[in-house]
Amino acid sequence: RNKDEKLWIMEKRLAVAKKHLEAQNKKIFYDEIFRTLYEFLSDKLSIPVSDLSKESIINHLQKKEFAKEKILELISTLDKCEFARYAPASESGEMKSVYENAIAIITTIEEEVR
């Protein structure tokens, strides 16, 4: 798949996540954000999804000299998604910030990581 097609798929997945955000479908929302970030990172870092871990993500982004605070933000967003999938309902404000962070992370990595 070419770059435009991959970005289009990410945008569609984020649009699906946004619908779940608006409907307050917390579990589905967090699953969608988590999967979207993992698939994006798998593609961008050329690591099969099955081999992705927080450690491998951190290592690859550090090798590409990606800003440390942005890596921490990414890991924090992934952690929130994982936690929220198994925890009691979280605040909808938290969902909105996770959604906005996911978009910001994808945009920044797309621009800065080659």
C-alpha positions in Angstrom: 0.0 0.0 0.0 1.2 3.5 -0.7 1.6 6.3 1.8 -1.7 8.1 0.8 -3.7 4.8 1.1 -2.2 4.1 4.5 -3.0 7.6 5.7 -6.5 7.3 4.4 -6.9 4.0 6.4 -5.7 5.8 9.5 -8.1 8.6 9.0 -11.0 6.2 8.5 -10.0 4.3 11.7 -9.8 7.6 13.6 -13.2 8.5 12.3 -14.6 5.2 13.6 -13.0 5.9 17.0 -14.5 9.4 17.0 -18.0 7.9 16.5 -17.4 5.6 19.5 -16.2 8.6 21.5 -19.3 10.6 20.7 -21.5 7.6 21.5 -19.5 7.0 24.7 -18.7 3.4 23.7 -15.6 3.4 25.9 -14.3 -0.1 25.4 -14.7 0.0 21.6 -13.3 3.5 21.5 -10.1 2.5 23.4 -9.7 -0.7 21.4 -9.9 1.2 18.1 -7.4 3.9 19.2 -5.0 1.2 20.5 -5.3 -0.8 17.3 -4.9 2.3 15.1 -1.8 3.4 16.9 -0.3 -0.1 16.8 -1.0 -0.6 13.1 0.4 2.9 12.3 3.6 2.2 14.3 4.0 -1.2 12.8 3.9 0.3 9.3 5.9 3.4 10.1 8.7 1.5 12.0 8.6 -1.6 9.7 7.9 -3.9 12.7 5.3 -6.7 12.3 2.4 -6.0 14.7 3.1 -9.4 16.4 6.6 -8.1 17.3 5.5 -4.7 18.6 5.9 -4.0 22.2 6.4 -0.8 24.1 10.1 -1.6 24.4 10.5 -2.1 20.7 8.5 1.1 19.9 10.7 3.1 22.3 13.9 1.6 20.9 13.0 2.2 17.3 11.8 5.8 17.9 15.0 6.6 19.9 17.1 5.3 17.1 15.3 7.7 14.8 16.0 10.5 17.3 12.3 11.1 18.0 11.8 13.5 20.9 11.8 11.8 24.3 8.7 13.7 25.5 6.8 12.6 22.4 7.8 9.0 23.0 6.6 9.3 26.6 3.3 10.8 25.4 2.8 7.9 23.0 3.5 5.3 25.7 1.2 7.1 28.1 -1.6 7.1 25.5 -1.1 3.4 24.8 -1.2 2.7 28.6 -4.4 4.7 29.0 -6.0 2.7 26.2 -4.9 -0.6 27.7 -6.0 0.4 31.2 -9.4 1.7 30.0 -10.2 -1.5 28.1 -10.2 -3.5 31.4 -11.0 -0.9 34.0 -14.4 0.6 35.0 -15.7 3.5 32.9 -13.3 6.4 32.6 -14.3 10.0 32.1 -15.4 11.1 28.7 -12.9 14.1 29.0 -10.2 11.5 29.2 -11.5 9.8 26.0 -11.4 13.1 24.2 -7.8 13.8 25.3 -6.7 10.3 24.2 -8.3 10.8 20.8 -6.6 14.2 20.4 -3.3 12.7 21.6 -3.6 9.9 19.1 -4.1 12.3 16.2 -1.2 14.5 17.4 1.1 11.5 17.8 0.3 10.1 14.3 0.8 13.5 12.7 4.1 14.2 14.5 5.5 10.8 13.7 4.4 11.0 10.1 6.2 14.3 9.7 9.3 13.6 11.7 10.1 9.9 11.4 11.6 8.8 8.1 
